[in-house]
Amino acid sequence: MNDENAKVDAATREYMIKHDDDGQTEMYSMLRGMATYRGLTEAKLDATPGEYEDHPQAITEQWYQNGMGDADKAMGQ
């Protein structure tokens, strides 16, 4: 049984990692889409350091991580 449980745990971890990576990619895509819709140019979005990287992108990343942490807690992890 321990071997089977270990296999399920490993598969679940792989799924969660992929889910997190896909979610971050989607989040960044939506954020960039909204920023360009609101008038920011690609040059401004890619400027370093820039308003986009320092504020909306950082805040959104924190909110995403908070949500993932809440989901982990709800699953008993």
Biopython code that builds the backbone (N, CA, C, O; Angstrom):
import numpy as np
from Bio.PDB.StructureBuilder import StructureBuilder

atoms = [
    (1, "MET", "N", (0.809, -1.197, 0.000)),
    (1, "MET", "CA", (0.000, 0.000, 0.000)),
    (1, "MET", "C", (0.854, 1.263, 0.000)),
    (1, "MET", "O", (0.518, 2.249, -0.656)),
    (2, "ASN", "N", (1.957, 1.226, 0.738)),
    (2, "ASN", "CA", (2.802, 2.419, 0.794)),
    (2, "ASN", "C", (3.327, 2.787, -0.580)),
    (2, "ASN", "O", (3.400, 3.966, -0.924)),
    (3, "ASP", "N", (3.697, 1.775, -1.375)),
    (3, "ASP", "CA", (4.185, 2.068, -2.727)),
    (3, "ASP", "C", (3.102, 2.720, -3.582)),
    (3, "ASP", "O", (3.371, 3.663, -4.326)),
    (4, "GLU", "N", (1.892, 2.216, -3.472)),
    (4, "GLU", "CA", (0.783, 2.793, -4.248)),
    (4, "GLU", "C", (0.476, 4.216, -3.791)),
    (4, "GLU", "O", (0.221, 5.094, -4.615)),
    (5, "ASN", "N", (0.500, 4.443, -2.487)),
    (5, "ASN", "CA", (0.280, 5.792, -1.968)),
    (5, "ASN", "C", (1.367, 6.745, -2.452)),
    (5, "ASN", "O", (1.080, 7.891, -2.797)),
    (6, "ALA", "N", (2.601, 6.280, -2.478)),
    (6, "ALA", "CA", (3.713, 7.108, -2.947)),
    (6, "ALA", "C", (3.530, 7.467, -4.424)),
    (6, "ALA", "O", (3.825, 8.590, -4.833)),
    (7, "LYS", "N", (3.043, 6.516, -5.219)),
    (7, "LYS", "CA", (2.794, 6.794, -6.643)),
    (7, "LYS", "C", (1.710, 7.857, -6.812)),
    (7, "LYS", "O", (1.844, 8.770, -7.626)),
    (8, "VAL", "N", (0.644, 7.728, -6.039)),
    (8, "VAL", "CA", (-0.443, 8.712, -6.121)),
    (8, "VAL", "C", (0.053, 10.080, -5.655)),
    (8, "VAL", "O", (-0.263, 11.094, -6.277)),
    (9, "ASP", "N", (0.817, 10.120, -4.585)),
    (9, "ASP", "CA", (1.373, 11.388, -4.098)),
    (9, "ASP", "C", (2.259, 12.040, -5.147)),
    (9, "ASP", "O", (2.171, 13.248, -5.367)),
    (10, "ALA", "N", (3.107, 11.260, -5.794)),
    (10, "ALA", "CA", (4.008, 11.793, -6.819)),
    (10, "ALA", "C", (3.207, 12.332, -8.003)),
    (10, "ALA", "O", (3.501, 13.414, -8.512)),
    (11, "ALA", "N", (2.204, 11.588, -8.439)),
    (11, "ALA", "CA", (1.376, 12.037, -9.564)),
    (11, "ALA", "C", (0.619, 13.310, -9.205)),
    (11, "ALA", "O", (0.485, 14.215, -10.030)),
    (12, "THR", "N", (0.128, 13.375, -7.974)),
    (12, "THR", "CA", (-0.599, 14.565, -7.527)),
    (12, "THR", "C", (0.316, 15.777, -7.482)),
    (12, "THR", "O", (-0.072, 16.869, -7.898)),
    (13, "ARG", "N", (1.537, 15.585, -6.976)),
    (13, "ARG", "CA", (2.509, 16.696, -6.945)),
    (13, "ARG", "C", (2.807, 17.187, -8.358)),
    (13, "ARG", "O", (2.843, 18.394, -8.600)),
    (14, "GLU", "N", (3.021, 16.267, -9.284)),
    (14, "GLU", "CA", (3.302, 16.663, -10.669)),
    (14, "GLU", "C", (2.130, 17.445, -11.251)),
    (14, "GLU", "O", (2.321, 18.458, -11.923)),
    (15, "TYR", "N", (0.916, 16.965, -10.987)),
    (15, "TYR", "CA", (-0.273, 17.655, -11.482)),
    (15, "TYR", "C", (-0.371, 19.059, -10.883)),
    (15, "TYR", "O", (-0.648, 20.020, -11.600)),
    (16, "MET", "N", (-0.148, 19.178, -9.587)),
    (16, "MET", "CA", (-0.253, 20.483, -8.933)),
    (16, "MET", "C", (0.808, 21.457, -9.439)),
    (16, "MET", "O", (0.528, 22.644, -9.603)),
    (17, "ILE", "N", (2.013, 20.970, -9.686)),
    (17, "ILE", "CA", (3.074, 21.826, -10.236)),
    (17, "ILE", "C", (2.672, 22.328, -11.612)),
    (17, "ILE", "O", (2.793, 23.517, -11.905)),
    (18, "LYS", "N", (2.190, 21.417, -12.461)),
    (18, "LYS", "CA", (1.762, 21.813, -13.804)),
    (18, "LYS", "C", (0.583, 22.781, -13.719)),
    (18, "LYS", "O", (0.537, 23.772, -14.448)),
    (19, "HIS", "N", (-0.361, 22.497, -12.838)),
    (19, "HIS", "CA", (-1.523, 23.358, -12.660)),
    (19, "HIS", "C", (-1.084, 24.760, -12.240)),
    (19, "HIS", "O", (-1.595, 25.750, -12.764)),
    (20, "ASP", "N", (-0.150, 24.853, -11.307)),
    (20, "ASP", "CA", (0.357, 26.140, -10.840)),
    (20, "ASP", "C", (1.066, 26.881, -11.970)),
    (20, "ASP", "O", (0.837, 28.074, -12.167)),
    (21, "ASP", "N", (1.923, 26.185, -12.710)),
    (21, "ASP", "CA", (2.641, 26.811, -13.827)),
    (21, "ASP", "C", (1.672, 27.312, -14.893)),
    (21, "ASP", "O", (1.814, 28.429, -15.389)),
    (22, "ASP", "N", (0.685, 26.482, -15.245)),
    (22, "ASP", "CA", (-0.306, 26.886, -16.245)),
    (22, "ASP", "C", (-1.122, 28.075, -15.756)),
    (22, "ASP", "O", (-1.438, 28.979, -16.530)),
    (23, "GLY", "N", (-1.460, 28.070, -14.472)),
    (23, "GLY", "CA", (-2.233, 29.174, -13.910)),
    (23, "GLY", "C", (-1.462, 30.479, -13.927)),
    (23, "GLY", "O", (-2.026, 31.533, -14.217)),
    (24, "GLN", "N", (-0.174, 30.414, -13.617)),
    (24, "GLN", "CA", (0.644, 31.631, -13.663)),
    (24, "GLN", "C", (0.759, 32.158, -15.087)),
    (24, "GLN", "O", (0.685, 33.366, -15.312)),
    (25, "THR", "N", (0.936, 31.265, -16.041)),
    (25, "THR", "CA", (1.016, 31.681, -17.440)),
    (25, "THR", "C", (-0.274, 32.362, -17.866)),
    (25, "THR", "O", (-0.245, 33.410, -18.512)),
    (26, "GLU", "N", (-1.400, 31.771, -17.509)),
    (26, "GLU", "CA", (-2.701, 32.348, -17.850)),
    (26, "GLU", "C", (-2.900, 33.691, -17.146)),
    (26, "GLU", "O", (-3.402, 34.638, -17.750)),
    (27, "MET", "N", (-2.513, 33.775, -15.880)),
    (27, "MET", "CA", (-2.650, 35.012, -15.120)),
    (27, "MET", "C", (-1.846, 36.136, -15.782)),
    (27, "MET", "O", (-2.355, 37.242, -15.965)),
    (28, "TYR", "N", (-0.595, 35.850, -16.138)),
    (28, "TYR", "CA", (0.231, 36.874, -16.780)),
    (28, "TYR", "C", (-0.344, 37.286, -18.125)),
    (28, "TYR", "O", (-0.296, 38.462, -18.488)),
    (29, "SER", "N", (-0.884, 36.337, -18.860)),
    (29, "SER", "CA", (-1.486, 36.650, -20.153)),
    (29, "SER", "C", (-2.692, 37.568, -19.988)),
    (29, "SER", "O", (-2.833, 38.547, -20.721)),
    (30, "MET", "N", (-3.552, 37.259, -19.040)),
    (30, "MET", "CA", (-4.724, 38.107, -18.797)),
    (30, "MET", "C", (-4.313, 39.490, -18.313)),
    (30, "MET", "O", (-4.894, 40.493, -18.729)),
    (31, "LEU", "N", (-3.324, 39.549, -17.447)),
    (31, "LEU", "CA", (-2.859, 40.830, -16.921)),
    (31, "LEU", "C", (-2.272, 41.693, -18.029)),
    (31, "LEU", "O", (-2.564, 42.886, -18.112)),
    (32, "ARG", "N", (-1.441, 41.089, -18.886)),
    (32, "ARG", "CA", (-0.873, 41.845, -20.008)),
    (32, "ARG", "C", (-1.966, 42.298, -20.971)),
    (32, "ARG", "O", (-1.924, 43.417, -21.484)),
    (33, "GLY", "N", (-2.941, 41.427, -21.215)),
    (33, "GLY", "CA", (-4.045, 41.790, -22.102)),
    (33, "GLY", "C", (-4.828, 42.977, -21.576)),
    (33, "GLY", "O", (-5.170, 43.884, -22.335)),
    (34, "MET", "N", (-5.114, 42.978, -20.285)),
    (34, "MET", "CA", (-5.843, 44.096, -19.687)),
    (34, "MET", "C", (-4.996, 45.365, -19.700)),
    (34, "MET", "O", (-5.516, 46.455, -19.937)),
    (35, "ALA", "N", (-3.699, 45.230, -19.447)),
    (35, "ALA", "CA", (-2.815, 46.406, -19.452)),
    (35, "ALA", "C", (-2.759, 47.037, -20.841)),
    (35, "ALA", "O", (-2.819, 48.260, -20.969)),
    (36, "THR", "N", (-2.645, 46.213, -21.880)),
    (36, "THR", "CA", (-2.605, 46.783, -23.244)),
    (36, "THR", "C", (-3.967, 47.358, -23.617)),
    (36, "THR", "O", (-4.042, 48.380, -24.300)),
    (37, "TYR", "N", (-5.035, 46.714, -23.177)),
    (37, "TYR", "CA", (-6.382, 47.227, -23.419)),
    (37, "TYR", "C", (-6.553, 48.602, -22.784)),
    (37, "TYR", "O", (-7.229, 49.468, -23.338)),
    (38, "ARG", "N", (-5.938, 48.798, -21.616)),
    (38, "ARG", "CA", (-6.034, 50.073, -20.907)),
    (38, "ARG", "C", (-5.043, 51.111, -21.411)),
    (38, "ARG", "O", (-5.016, 52.232, -20.903)),
    (39, "GLY", "N", (-4.213, 50.752, -22.422)),
    (39, "GLY", "CA", (-3.373, 51.757, -23.050)),
    (39, "GLY", "C", (-1.880, 51.640, -22.835)),
    (39, "GLY", "O", (-1.128, 52.442, -23.390)),
    (40, "LEU", "N", (-1.414, 50.670, -22.048)),
    (40, "LEU", "CA", (0.035, 50.511, -21.899)),
    (40, "LEU", "C", (0.605, 49.857, -23.153)),
    (40, "LEU", "O", (0.022, 48.924, -23.705)),
    (41, "THR", "N", (1.734, 50.356, -23.581)),
    (41, "THR", "CA", (2.389, 49.787, -24.754)),
    (41, "THR", "C", (3.233, 48.589, -24.339)),
    (41, "THR", "O", (3.560, 48.424, -23.164)),
    (42, "GLU", "N", (3.582, 47.757, -25.314)),
    (42, "GLU", "CA", (4.464, 46.612, -25.045)),
    (42, "GLU", "C", (5.803, 47.095, -24.482)),
    (42, "GLU", "O", (6.375, 46.450, -23.603)),
    (43, "ALA", "N", (6.301, 48.225, -24.984)),
    (43, "ALA", "CA", (7.574, 48.773, -24.494)),
    (43, "ALA", "C", (7.477, 49.120, -23.008)),
    (43, "ALA", "O", (8.399, 48.847, -22.239)),
    (44, "LYS", "N", (6.350, 49.726, -22.610)),
    (44, "LYS", "CA", (6.173, 50.058, -21.196)),
    (44, "LYS", "C", (6.024, 48.799, -20.349)),
    (44, "LYS", "O", (6.529, 48.736, -19.228)),
    (45, "LEU", "N", (5.333, 47.802, -20.885)),
    (45, "LEU", "CA", (5.160, 46.554, -20.146)),
    (45, "LEU", "C", (6.488, 45.853, -19.926)),
    (45, "LEU", "O", (6.703, 45.232, -18.885)),
    (46, "ASP", "N", (7.380, 45.951, -20.906)),
    (46, "ASP", "CA", (8.661, 45.251, -20.829)),
    (46, "ASP", "C", (9.782, 46.076, -20.214)),
    (46, "ASP", "O", (10.899, 45.583, -20.054)),
    (47, "ALA", "N", (9.494, 47.334, -19.866)),
    (47, "ALA", "CA", (10.524, 48.195, -19.274)),
    (47, "ALA", "C", (10.892, 47.695, -17.878)),
    (47, "ALA", "O", (10.034, 47.280, -17.099)),
    (48, "THR", "N", (12.186, 47.747, -17.587)),
    (48, "THR", "CA", (12.655, 47.328, -16.274)),
    (48, "THR", "C", (13.556, 48.413, -15.717)),
    (48, "THR", "O", (14.485, 48.804, -16.423)),
    (49, "PRO", "N", (13.368, 48.927, -14.527)),
    (49, "PRO", "CA", (12.158, 48.701, -13.740)),
    (49, "PRO", "C", (11.020, 49.513, -14.307)),
    (49, "PRO", "O", (11.241, 50.538, -14.952)),
    (50, "GLY", "N", (9.836, 49.075, -14.078)),
    (50, "GLY", "CA", (8.676, 49.786, -14.603)),
    (50, "GLY", "C", (7.496, 49.671, -13.674)),
    (50, "GLY", "O", (7.456, 48.820, -12.785)),
    (51, "GLU", "N", (6.541, 50.537, -13.894)),
    (51, "GLU", "CA", (5.319, 50.574, -13.087)),
    (51, "GLU", "C", (4.594, 49.228, -13.131)),
    (51, "GLU", "O", (4.099, 48.748, -12.112)),
    (52, "TYR", "N", (4.538, 48.633, -14.306)),
    (52, "TYR", "CA", (3.821, 47.360, -14.474)),
    (52, "TYR", "C", (4.461, 46.252, -13.639)),
    (52, "TYR", "O", (3.765, 45.522, -12.933)),
    (53, "GLU", "N", (5.786, 46.128, -13.721)),
    (53, "GLU", "CA", (6.474, 45.071, -12.980)),
    (53, "GLU", "C", (6.476, 45.330, -11.477)),
    (53, "GLU", "O", (6.396, 44.393, -10.684)),
    (54, "ASP", "N", (6.567, 46.583, -11.090)),
    (54, "ASP", "CA", (6.672, 46.915, -9.669)),
    (54, "ASP", "C", (5.343, 46.832, -8.928)),
    (54, "ASP", "O", (5.320, 46.576, -7.724)),
    (55, "HIS", "N", (4.239, 47.045, -9.634)),
    (55, "HIS", "CA", (2.964, 47.139, -8.926)),
    (55, "HIS", "C", (1.939, 46.092, -9.368)),
    (55, "HIS", "O", (1.759, 45.101, -8.660)),
    (56, "PRO", "N", (1.253, 46.270, -10.516)),
    (56, "PRO", "CA", (0.188, 45.301, -10.835)),
    (56, "PRO", "C", (0.682, 43.852, -10.947)),
    (56, "PRO", "O", (0.013, 42.935, -10.469)),
    (57, "GLN", "N", (1.824, 43.644, -11.562)),
    (57, "GLN", "CA", (2.322, 42.281, -11.729)),
    (57, "GLN", "C", (2.671, 41.660, -10.372)),
    (57, "GLN", "O", (2.343, 40.500, -10.124)),
    (58, "ALA", "N", (3.316, 42.404, -9.514)),
    (58, "ALA", "CA", (3.697, 41.896, -8.196)),
    (58, "ALA", "C", (2.473, 41.626, -7.326)),
    (58, "ALA", "O", (2.414, 40.606, -6.639)),
    (59, "ILE", "N", (1.509, 42.520, -7.349)),
    (59, "ILE", "CA", (0.292, 42.343, -6.549)),
    (59, "ILE", "C", (-0.497, 41.136, -7.038)),
    (59, "ILE", "O", (-0.989, 40.344, -6.235)),
    (60, "THR", "N", (-0.618, 40.998, -8.350)),
    (60, "THR", "CA", (-1.354, 39.865, -8.913)),
    (60, "THR", "C", (-0.679, 38.550, -8.568)),
    (60, "THR", "O", (-1.351, 37.571, -8.245)),
    (61, "GLU", "N", (0.649, 38.521, -8.635)),
    (61, "GLU", "CA", (1.394, 37.316, -8.267)),
    (61, "GLU", "C", (1.124, 36.948, -6.809)),
    (61, "GLU", "O", (0.928, 35.774, -6.496)),
    (62, "GLN", "N", (1.111, 37.934, -5.920)),
    (62, "GLN", "CA", (0.845, 37.671, -4.505)),
    (62, "GLN", "C", (-0.567, 37.135, -4.300)),
    (62, "GLN", "O", (-0.770, 36.191, -3.536)),
    (63, "TRP", "N", (-1.539, 37.730, -4.976)),
    (63, "TRP", "CA", (-2.917, 37.257, -4.851)),
    (63, "TRP", "C", (-3.041, 35.821, -5.362)),
    (63, "TRP", "O", (-3.741, 35.000, -4.769)),
    (64, "TYR", "N", (-2.359, 35.529, -6.463)),
    (64, "TYR", "CA", (-2.397, 34.169, -7.012)),
    (64, "TYR", "C", (-1.816, 33.179, -6.002)),
    (64, "TYR", "O", (-2.402, 32.126, -5.750)),
    (65, "GLN", "N", (-0.673, 33.517, -5.433)),
    (65, "GLN", "CA", (-0.042, 32.627, -4.455)),
    (65, "GLN", "C", (-0.917, 32.469, -3.204)),
    (65, "GLN", "O", (-0.991, 31.380, -2.634)),
    (66, "ASN", "N", (-1.576, 33.546, -2.778)),
    (66, "ASN", "CA", (-2.501, 33.450, -1.648)),
    (66, "ASN", "C", (-3.633, 32.475, -1.962)),
    (66, "ASN", "O", (-4.012, 31.659, -1.122)),
    (67, "GLY", "N", (-4.163, 32.567, -3.167)),
    (67, "GLY", "CA", (-5.236, 31.661, -3.576)),
    (67, "GLY", "C", (-4.780, 30.215, -3.615)),
    (67, "GLY", "O", (-5.506, 29.318, -3.188)),
    (68, "MET", "N", (-3.581, 29.986, -4.126)),
    (68, "MET", "CA", (-3.044, 28.621, -4.162)),
    (68, "MET", "C", (-2.821, 28.106, -2.742)),
    (68, "MET", "O", (-3.078, 26.935, -2.461)),
    (69, "GLY", "N", (-2.350, 28.961, -1.857)),
    (69, "GLY", "CA", (-2.163, 28.565, -0.461)),
    (69, "GLY", "C", (-3.476, 28.233, 0.213)),
    (69, "GLY", "O", (-3.562, 27.270, 0.975)),
    (70, "ASP", "N", (-4.495, 29.023, -0.060)),
    (70, "ASP", "CA", (-5.830, 28.753, 0.496)),
    (70, "ASP", "C", (-6.360, 27.423, -0.029)),
    (70, "ASP", "O", (-6.971, 26.659, 0.717)),
    (71, "ALA", "N", (-6.127, 27.147, -1.308)),
    (71, "ALA", "CA", (-6.580, 25.884, -1.893)),
    (71, "ALA", "C", (-5.860, 24.716, -1.234)),
    (71, "ALA", "O", (-6.477, 23.693, -0.940)),
    (72, "ASP", "N", (-4.548, 24.861, -0.998)),
    (72, "ASP", "CA", (-3.797, 23.801, -0.319)),
    (72, "ASP", "C", (-4.361, 23.537, 1.073)),
    (72, "ASP", "O", (-4.531, 22.386, 1.474)),
    (73, "LYS", "N", (-4.650, 24.606, 1.804)),
    (73, "LYS", "CA", (-5.208, 24.459, 3.157)),
    (73, "LYS", "C", (-6.554, 23.764, 3.110)),
    (73, "LYS", "O", (-6.851, 22.919, 3.955)),
    (74, "ALA", "N", (-7.372, 24.115, 2.126)),
    (74, "ALA", "CA", (-8.697, 23.504, 2.010)),
    (74, "ALA", "C", (-8.595, 22.010, 1.702)),
    (74, "ALA", "O", (-9.494, 21.234, 2.025)),
    (75, "MET", "N", (-7.476, 21.619, 1.067)),
    (75, "MET", "CA", (-7.268, 20.203, 0.744)),
    (75, "MET", "C", (-6.550, 19.478, 1.881)),
    (75, "MET", "O", (-6.248, 18.290, 1.769)),
    (76, "GLY", "N", (-6.276, 20.191, 2.972)),
    (76, "GLY", "CA", (-5.665, 19.564, 4.133)),
    (76, "GLY", "C", (-4.158, 19.454, 4.062)),
    (76, "GLY", "O", (-3.571, 18.605, 4.733)),
    (77, "GLN", "N", (-3.517, 20.292, 3.265)),
    (77, "GLN", "CA", (-2.061, 20.223, 3.141)),
    (77, "GLN", "C", (-1.402, 21.331, 3.924)),
    (77, "GLN", "O", (-0.176, 21.433, 3.937)),
]
sb = StructureBuilder()
sb.init_structure("model")
sb.init_model(0)
sb.init_chain("A")
sb.init_seg("    ")
for serial, (resi, resn, name, xyz) in enumerate(atoms, 1):
    if name == "N":
        sb.init_residue(resn, " ", resi, " ")
    sb.init_atom(name, np.array(xyz, "f"), 0.0, 1.0, " ", f" {name:<3s}", serial, name[0])
structure = sb.get_structure()
